[in-house]
Amino acid sequence: MIRINCPYCGERDHSEFSYGGDATINYPSLDASEKEWTEAIFFRKNIKGFQFETWHHSNGCRMWLVVERSTVTHEIKSVKPCHPNLQKVVENNK
Amino acid sequence: MTKFNAWNVIKNGLNGQSYWTRQWRDPEPKSIYDVVIIGGGLHGLATAYYLAKNHNIKNVAVLEKGWIGGGNAGRNTTIVRSNYMMPGNHEFYEHSLKLWENLSHELNYNVMFSQRAHVSLFHSPGAKDSVSRIYNIMRLHGTDAELWDLKTLKKKIPHLNYHNSRFPILGAAVQKRAGNARHDAVAWGYARAADTLGVDILQNCEVTGFTRKNGNIESIQTSRGIIKGKKIGFAVAGNTSVLWQMAELGNLPIESHKLQAFVSEAVKPLLDQVVVYGVGGAHFYISQSDKGSMVFGGDLDWYKSYAQRGNLPMVQDVAEAAMAIFPSLGRIRLLRHWAGVMDMTMDGSFFICKTPISNLYLNAGWNYGGFKASPASGWYFADLIANESPHSYVQNHNLERFEKGINIDERGAGPDPKLHG
C-alpha cells in the first residue's frame, strides 16, 4: 500500500485515490503541428525513478494532486495541489 | 545437446540419468555478431530461433541481464488465445496460435500446450452483442469461435456461481483451440533450439550503453564487455523506455505498469478450461495448472511502476472477483503471487518496427498479451530484421501509427495505457 499525504485530508491509503498520469505534459497551442500534438498526447518519458504524476483523491476530497513518486521504490517525496494558487491557500491555512 | 526421444529416455533411465548434456552452451561473447537481440525473454529467444531457422542467420547473440526464464517469461498466467478483431492483430495472433499447435514438435521440447478452451463469460445482453461481433469477425477470418448458451455452459462448468444477481452469467464466448502452456518449457525450449542452431545465449549480460557512429549503433557496452552487432533488436518489454533513452531516442508511446498473478496450493481437478470473468469493472481470469494449482490474475495495479512486486488492494480485488464467480475457492490458500512489469501502449497494441536508427529494430509494447504472442512475435521480428521491411500483418504496428491516426485499439479505450486491459 502506498500512503499519500493529501494536503487537504492528511495521509491516506492510495486505494482512496485514482492515478492520473504524467504531470509534466505541456499541451501545445491549438494551431500547433500534428507532430507536436502527437508527441503531447501519445508519447511519454516513462521515467524509471522519481517522476511528477497526478492523482485524484476520488474517494476523499476529490481534489487533483501532483505527487513526486519513485516508480521503482514507490517512495513519495512531495504532494501538492495541482492548482498552484491552491498551494498558497493550503500554506496560509497551516 | 542430447535430443529428447524414447530411446534416450530409456537409455538414461538405465544409466542413472547421467548422460544428459546441458541444454544450451554458456559461451564467451564474440566481438561481433550479425544480429544482437537484447532481451532473453520468450520474444528475444523466439526471434533468435527464427532468424537461424527461417532466415539462415546464425551468427546471432541474445543478451540477457539476468537468467533465461527469470523475467516476464516466468511472470505470466500462460494463457494462449487468438480472439482479436482488428486487422493485423487477428492474423498475427492466429498465426501465433498455429505455431503454438506445433511448438513441442518444432522445438523437440514438451511445452505442455493444452488446448483446453478459453471461456469468456458474458453477463448482459449488451456484452453478448459486443462479444458476438468480435467472435463473428474471428469466424470470418477462419479462426474458431463459438457462443455457449447457459445450458451448455452449466454442463461444461457446473460449479460457476450461477446465482450472482449483480452479474448474472448468461453464457460464454468460447475459443476451443485456445488454452495454456508451460511457461518455463517455452523459454527453455526456444533457448535450446536456438543454441543448437548456433545462437549464443549470453546470460548475466546487462546492457549499460551504446556507442553511435554515422547514425548507427556501432557497439553495445555490456557487463560482459563490448559487443558489436551489424543489426540490433530490442525485445525487452517492461524496460523498453529505459533502453530507448539509453540510445538517446526520446519518448515512446509506452508506460510501464505492473500486473499481478497468483498461484494457489494444488487441488484435485476442478477446472478444465481457462475462464475469464470480465464485465462491468471486474477483470479476472483463471485456469488450473497440470500440478493442480489454480493460476489466476486480474487488473493492473493502476499506477505506473517498474517494481516487480504487487500491491495489496489489487490482491483483495482479485480475491473478490474470484469469489464472485467461483465461491468454491473460498477456502483455498495462495502459495505465492508476483508482479511483472509490462509495456502498456497508448492503443493496447504492440510494436514490431524499424526505428529512427537504421540498424536498430524494435519489438515492444505487449501489454497483457506477451506470452501467447511469443512465437509469432519472434517469427515476424526475425522477418523484419532479415528482410528489412515489415510483413503485411505488422505493417501498421509501428511508432508512426499515432500521428497517422491509424491506432490499433481493440478496446477503443483511447490514449491511456492503464485502460488497455
Interface residues (C-beta under 8 A of the other chain):
Chain A: M1 I2 D13 H14 S15 S18 Y19 G21 E34 K35 T38 E39 I41 F42 F43 R44 K45 N46 K48 Q51 E53 T71 V72 T73 H74
Chain B: N239 S241 V242 Q245 G250 N251 L252 P253 I254 E255 S256 W302 Y303 K304 S305 Y306 A307 N311 L312 P313 M346 F402 E403 P415 D416 P417 K418
